[in-house]
Amino acid sequence: MKRFIAAICILALFTISTVSAQHINFSSQSPDLNICGATDTFSVVIQNTSSDTLNNPLVIINFHNGVAYQNSSLSGTGFSEQNVANPDSVVFSGSPILPFATRTFSFLASAHCDAADSSAVMNSIRVLHSQGTDVTLSAPYNILTAALSVQSIVPASFTGPLGSTFSRCITVINGGFGALSTFSVAIERDAASLLYTNFILSANNSALVPTLSGDSIIFNLTTAQIQALGDLDTLFEQNEVLEICYDINVVDCINLSSEVSTWWGCNGDTCERQTTAANVIVPALVPNLVAQQIFIENRCYGGPTPSLIKIVVTNTGTGAARDVLLDIWQGGINGPSSGYYSRLDTTNIQWVDSSGNVQILQPTAV
């Protein structure tokens, strides 16, 4: 009885050892990836270290979160794509690997918004074959992400009267380890209150043409502008700075709030968005209108010469008056009276400004 139990134990140990035996020796190379950057090449070397032929090998690669395989990028003798419908986890099939033979394959992959800024991440590599399963991890690699922020707004705020025009410059910096080939900067403002013009890229003093969308002024920066920045290549890299300058005309005081936003992303997703206030302040300047009436009466009633009414309106306040409404009538201080035998000639009302310019006014109601 004791011998029988011992035999079972020995058999169990032998079975476990056979299943866990490694038939493959792995080596790999992994590049660092920029989130939303270009694809780069991963390579894997598989060596059959056994005296057995490994038939029907399947290579399953599970990528780190946010890293995706690029379809049709597999290269290497004896391997082909079997299932790449899910770019996060792909399956390659291979021809038999002879004893002690070595196979090498490579492929392209890229990092997207879901790939957080992290270091020493790895992909899992699993090979199923006729002799069992071998598993390893790829060589570690880093995922690099950009970090855009508004470094400065000069002047940060403006205080001045209605109608003022001033110049402002905004500076955007990439404080992250990752590089970008494209990103966006937007100014949000009330188009009816603030008029923005003359947009200039300070690095080369070139004009920028934004996209206007509602109250948004959007600059989509590409390699055409990025190559004027920093080290003059086509990537907006760590600690490189973008400066955009423009003019602002304060045309109304109803809504003077303003914001500057930066964002970037890929595949229809926004990876990062930052917003900074950039308000314009107009002091509380209050108009005060004082009206004086001058009546030059023609006592030859019924004659061809009408009496002249002159109303002098003076703004004695500190702010400009807008949307001025004048209500003129015949009668007393309490309102119009229909008991008069005269009338106002509404076809000959003239507005004369302080410079002597004359404008014929049409009443909105009679």
C-alpha positions as CSV (number, residue, x, y, z in Angstrom):
1,M,0.0,0.0,0.0
2,K,2.8,2.4,0.8
3,R,4.6,1.7,-2.5
4,F,1.4,2.4,-4.4
5,I,1.0,5.9,-2.8
6,A,4.6,6.7,-3.5
7,A,4.2,5.8,-7.1
8,I,1.2,8.1,-7.4
9,C,3.2,11.0,-5.9
10,I,6.1,10.5,-8.2
11,L,3.8,10.4,-11.2
12,A,2.1,13.6,-10.1
13,L,5.4,15.4,-9.8
14,F,6.5,14.3,-13.2
15,T,3.2,15.5,-14.8
16,I,3.5,19.0,-13.2
17,S,7.1,19.3,-14.3
18,T,6.2,18.4,-17.9
19,V,3.4,21.0,-18.2
20,S,5.5,23.9,-16.8
21,A,8.6,23.2,-18.9
22,Q,9.7,26.1,-21.0
23,H,10.3,25.3,-24.7
24,I,10.9,28.9,-25.8
25,N,13.5,31.5,-24.9
26,F,12.3,35.0,-25.5
27,S,14.0,38.3,-26.2
28,S,12.3,41.6,-27.3
29,Q,12.9,45.3,-27.9
30,S,10.3,47.9,-27.0
31,P,10.4,51.6,-27.9
32,D,9.1,54.5,-25.8
33,L,5.7,55.8,-27.1
34,N,4.3,59.3,-27.2
35,I,0.5,59.4,-26.5
36,C,-1.0,60.5,-29.8
37,G,2.5,60.3,-31.4
38,A,3.8,58.2,-34.3
39,T,3.7,54.5,-34.4
40,D,7.0,52.7,-33.4
41,T,8.5,49.2,-33.9
42,F,8.3,46.4,-31.4
43,S,10.3,43.2,-32.1
44,V,10.2,39.8,-30.6
45,V,12.7,36.9,-30.9
46,I,11.5,33.4,-30.2
47,Q,14.0,30.5,-29.8
48,N,12.9,26.9,-29.6
49,T,15.3,25.6,-26.9
50,S,13.9,22.0,-27.0
51,S,14.5,19.0,-29.3
52,D,10.8,19.1,-30.2
53,T,9.2,20.7,-33.2
54,L,6.6,23.3,-32.0
55,N,3.7,22.9,-34.4
56,N,0.8,25.3,-34.9
57,P,2.3,28.1,-32.9
58,L,-0.1,31.0,-31.9
59,V,1.4,34.2,-30.5
60,I,-1.0,36.2,-28.4
61,I,0.1,39.7,-27.5
62,N,-1.8,41.7,-24.9
63,F,-0.8,45.4,-24.9
64,H,-0.6,47.8,-22.0
65,N,-3.7,49.8,-21.5
66,G,-4.1,52.5,-24.3
67,V,-1.5,50.9,-26.6
68,A,-2.8,49.5,-29.9
69,Y,-1.5,47.4,-32.7
70,Q,-1.4,48.9,-36.2
71,N,-3.1,46.5,-38.6
72,S,-1.1,45.0,-41.4
73,S,2.2,46.0,-39.8
74,L,3.4,42.5,-38.9
75,S,6.6,41.5,-40.5
76,G,8.8,38.3,-40.1
77,T,9.2,35.0,-41.9
78,G,6.7,32.4,-40.9
79,F,4.2,34.6,-39.1
80,S,0.8,36.1,-40.2
81,E,-2.1,37.9,-38.7
82,Q,-4.8,35.6,-37.5
83,N,-7.0,37.9,-35.4
84,V,-6.4,41.6,-35.1
85,A,-10.0,42.8,-34.7
86,N,-9.2,44.0,-31.3
87,P,-6.0,46.1,-31.5
88,D,-5.4,45.8,-27.8
89,S,-5.0,42.1,-28.0
90,V,-3.8,40.4,-31.2
91,V,-3.1,36.9,-32.4
92,F,-0.5,35.8,-34.9
93,S,-0.2,32.3,-36.3
94,G,3.1,30.8,-37.4
95,S,4.6,27.8,-39.2
96,P,6.3,25.0,-37.2
97,I,9.3,26.0,-35.3
98,L,12.0,23.4,-35.6
99,P,14.2,22.2,-32.7
100,F,16.7,24.9,-31.6
101,A,15.5,27.3,-34.4
102,T,15.0,31.0,-33.9
103,R,12.2,33.2,-35.3
104,T,12.0,37.0,-35.3
105,F,8.9,39.1,-36.0
106,S,8.2,42.8,-35.6
107,F,5.2,45.1,-35.7
108,L,4.0,48.7,-35.2
109,A,2.0,50.0,-32.2
110,S,1.0,53.4,-30.9
111,A,-0.4,55.0,-27.7
112,H,-3.7,56.7,-27.4
113,C,-5.5,58.8,-24.8
114,D,-6.2,55.8,-22.5
115,A,-2.5,55.2,-22.0
116,A,-1.6,57.1,-18.9
117,D,1.8,58.7,-18.5
118,S,3.8,55.9,-16.9
119,S,7.2,54.2,-17.0
120,A,8.4,50.7,-17.4
121,V,5.2,49.2,-18.7
122,M,5.2,45.9,-20.5
123,N,3.1,43.8,-22.9
124,S,2.4,40.2,-22.2
125,I,3.5,37.6,-24.8
126,R,2.0,34.2,-24.8
127,V,2.8,31.4,-27.3
128,L,0.6,28.3,-27.6
129,H,2.1,25.4,-29.5
130,S,1.9,21.6,-29.8
131,Q,4.1,21.1,-26.7
132,G,2.3,23.5,-24.4
133,T,2.3,27.2,-23.6
134,D,5.1,29.6,-23.0
135,V,4.5,33.1,-21.4
136,T,6.7,36.1,-21.0
137,L,6.6,39.9,-20.7
138,S,8.1,42.3,-23.2
139,A,11.0,44.5,-22.5
140,P,9.7,47.5,-20.5
141,Y,9.0,50.8,-22.2
142,N,7.8,54.3,-21.2
143,I,4.6,56.0,-22.2
144,L,5.1,59.8,-22.6
145,T,2.4,62.4,-22.5
146,A,2.3,66.1,-23.2
147,A,1.0,68.6,-20.6
148,L,0.0,71.9,-22.1
149,S,-0.8,74.9,-20.0
150,V,-1.2,78.6,-20.4
151,Q,2.1,80.0,-18.9
152,S,1.2,83.6,-19.1
153,I,-1.3,86.2,-20.4
154,V,0.1,89.7,-20.8
155,P,-1.6,91.8,-19.8
156,A,-3.5,89.4,-17.5
157,S,-6.3,92.0,-17.3
158,F,-7.1,95.3,-18.9
159,T,-8.9,98.3,-17.4
160,G,-10.0,101.0,-19.7
161,P,-13.0,102.8,-21.1
162,L,-15.4,101.6,-23.7
163,G,-14.0,101.7,-27.2
164,S,-10.4,101.1,-26.1
165,T,-8.1,98.9,-28.1
166,F,-5.1,97.1,-26.5
167,S,-2.7,94.3,-27.4
168,R,-2.4,91.0,-25.6
169,C,0.0,88.0,-25.8
170,I,-0.7,84.5,-24.5
171,T,2.1,81.9,-23.9
172,V,1.5,78.2,-24.0
173,I,4.1,75.7,-22.7
174,N,4.5,72.0,-23.0
175,G,5.5,70.8,-19.5
176,G,5.2,67.1,-20.2
177,F,7.6,64.5,-21.4
178,G,5.6,63.7,-24.5
179,A,5.7,65.6,-27.8
180,L,2.8,66.7,-30.0
181,S,2.6,67.2,-33.8
182,T,-0.7,69.0,-33.5
183,F,-2.7,70.7,-30.8
184,S,-5.3,73.5,-30.5
185,V,-5.6,76.9,-28.7
186,A,-8.9,78.7,-28.4
187,I,-10.1,82.0,-27.1
188,E,-13.6,82.1,-25.8
189,R,-15.3,85.5,-25.6
190,D,-18.5,87.4,-26.3
191,A,-18.2,88.4,-29.9
192,A,-20.6,91.3,-29.4
193,S,-18.5,92.8,-26.6
194,L,-14.9,92.1,-27.6
195,L,-13.5,92.3,-31.1
196,Y,-10.2,90.3,-31.6
197,T,-8.0,91.0,-34.6
198,N,-4.4,90.9,-35.9
199,F,-3.3,87.4,-34.7
200,I,0.4,86.9,-34.9
201,L,2.7,83.9,-34.2
202,S,5.5,85.6,-32.3
203,A,8.2,83.1,-33.1
204,N,8.4,84.2,-36.8
205,N,6.0,87.2,-36.8
206,S,3.7,85.4,-39.2
207,A,-0.1,85.9,-39.4
208,L,-2.4,83.3,-38.0
209,V,-5.8,82.7,-39.5
210,P,-8.1,81.2,-36.8
211,T,-11.3,79.3,-37.2
212,L,-14.4,81.1,-35.9
213,S,-17.1,79.1,-34.3
214,G,-19.7,81.0,-32.3
215,D,-17.9,82.8,-29.5
216,S,-14.7,80.7,-30.1
217,I,-11.6,81.7,-31.9
218,I,-9.7,78.5,-32.6
219,F,-6.1,78.0,-33.6
220,N,-5.3,74.5,-34.9
221,L,-1.5,74.3,-34.7
222,T,0.2,71.9,-37.0
223,T,3.8,71.2,-38.1
224,A,3.6,74.3,-40.3
225,Q,3.6,76.5,-37.1
226,I,5.4,74.1,-34.7
227,Q,8.6,74.0,-36.8
228,A,9.0,77.7,-36.0
229,L,9.2,76.9,-32.3
230,G,11.9,75.6,-30.0
231,D,14.5,73.4,-31.8
232,L,12.7,74.0,-35.1
233,D,11.6,70.4,-35.7
234,T,8.0,69.3,-36.3
235,L,7.2,68.3,-32.7
236,F,6.1,70.6,-29.8
237,E,8.4,69.1,-27.2
238,Q,9.0,69.5,-23.4
239,N,9.5,73.1,-22.3
240,E,8.9,74.5,-25.8
241,V,6.8,77.6,-25.8
242,L,4.2,79.0,-28.2
243,E,3.2,82.7,-28.1
244,I,0.3,84.3,-29.9
245,C,-0.3,88.0,-29.8
246,Y,-3.4,89.9,-31.0
247,D,-5.4,93.1,-30.5
248,I,-8.7,93.5,-28.6
249,N,-11.2,96.2,-29.1
250,V,-13.8,96.7,-26.3
251,V,-17.0,97.5,-28.2
252,D,-19.5,96.8,-25.4
253,C,-19.6,96.4,-21.7
254,I,-22.3,93.7,-21.3
255,N,-20.1,90.6,-21.1
256,L,-16.4,91.0,-20.9
257,S,-15.4,87.5,-19.6
258,S,-12.8,85.7,-21.7
259,E,-11.0,82.4,-21.5
260,V,-8.0,80.7,-23.1
261,S,-8.2,76.9,-23.6
262,T,-5.7,74.4,-24.9
263,W,-6.4,70.8,-25.9
264,W,-5.0,67.9,-27.8
265,G,-5.9,64.4,-28.7
266,C,-6.2,61.8,-31.4
267,N,-8.7,59.3,-32.9
268,G,-11.6,61.7,-32.2
269,D,-10.8,61.8,-28.4
270,T,-9.5,64.7,-26.4
271,C,-6.7,63.6,-24.1
272,E,-6.2,66.8,-22.2
273,R,-8.0,70.2,-22.0
274,Q,-6.9,73.2,-19.8
275,T,-8.8,76.5,-19.4
276,T,-7.5,79.8,-18.0
277,A,-9.5,83.0,-17.4
278,A,-8.4,86.1,-19.3
279,N,-11.0,88.7,-18.5
280,V,-11.2,92.3,-19.7
281,I,-12.2,94.8,-17.0
282,V,-14.0,98.1,-17.9
283,P,-14.4,100.4,-14.9
284,A,-17.9,101.4,-13.8
285,L,-18.2,104.5,-15.9
286,V,-21.7,105.9,-15.7
287,P,-23.2,108.3,-18.3
288,N,-25.4,111.2,-17.1
289,L,-27.5,112.9,-19.8
290,V,-28.7,116.4,-19.3
291,A,-31.3,117.8,-21.8
292,Q,-31.9,121.5,-22.4
293,Q,-34.8,122.7,-24.6
294,I,-34.5,125.9,-26.8
295,F,-37.8,127.0,-28.4
296,I,-37.7,129.7,-31.1
297,E,-41.3,130.6,-31.7
298,N,-42.6,132.1,-34.9
299,R,-45.6,134.2,-33.9
300,C,-46.9,134.6,-37.4
301,Y,-49.1,131.6,-37.0
302,G,-50.2,129.9,-40.2
303,G,-47.3,131.2,-42.1
304,P,-44.8,129.2,-44.1
305,T,-42.0,129.4,-41.5
306,P,-42.3,126.9,-38.7
307,S,-41.2,127.4,-35.1
308,L,-37.9,125.8,-34.2
309,I,-37.4,123.4,-31.3
310,K,-33.8,122.7,-30.4
311,I,-32.9,120.1,-27.7
312,V,-29.3,120.1,-26.5
313,V,-28.3,116.8,-24.9
314,T,-25.1,116.8,-22.9
315,N,-23.4,113.8,-21.3
316,T,-21.9,115.1,-18.0
317,G,-21.1,111.6,-16.7
318,T,-17.9,109.5,-16.8
319,G,-19.0,106.9,-19.3
320,A,-20.4,106.8,-22.8
321,A,-24.1,106.6,-23.3
322,R,-25.4,103.9,-25.7
323,D,-28.9,103.2,-27.1
324,V,-30.2,106.7,-26.3
325,L,-33.9,107.1,-26.6
326,L,-35.5,110.6,-26.9
327,D,-39.2,110.9,-26.3
328,I,-40.5,114.3,-27.5
329,W,-44.1,115.5,-27.3
330,Q,-46.4,118.5,-27.3
331,G,-48.1,119.1,-24.0
332,G,-47.3,119.5,-20.4
333,I,-44.8,117.9,-18.1
334,N,-47.2,115.0,-17.5
335,G,-47.4,113.9,-21.1
336,P,-48.8,114.7,-24.6
337,S,-51.9,116.8,-25.1
338,S,-54.2,116.7,-28.2
339,G,-55.6,120.2,-27.6
340,Y,-52.9,122.0,-29.6
341,Y,-53.4,123.4,-33.1
342,S,-49.8,122.7,-34.0
343,R,-47.9,119.5,-34.6
344,L,-44.3,118.3,-34.7
345,D,-42.8,117.9,-38.2
346,T,-41.5,114.4,-38.0
347,T,-40.0,114.5,-41.5
348,N,-37.4,117.1,-40.5
349,I,-35.7,116.0,-37.3
350,Q,-32.0,116.6,-37.4
351,W,-29.3,115.3,-35.1
352,V,-26.2,117.4,-34.9
353,D,-23.2,116.0,-33.0
354,S,-20.5,118.0,-31.2
355,S,-18.4,117.9,-34.4
356,G,-21.1,119.5,-36.5
357,N,-22.1,116.3,-38.4
358,V,-25.8,116.3,-39.3
359,Q,-27.9,113.2,-39.5
360,I,-31.7,113.0,-40.3
361,L,-33.5,111.0,-37.6
362,Q,-36.5,108.9,-38.4
363,P,-38.8,108.5,-35.3
364,T,-39.5,104.9,-34.3
365,A,-43.1,105.8,-33.2
366,V,-45.4,108.8,-34.0
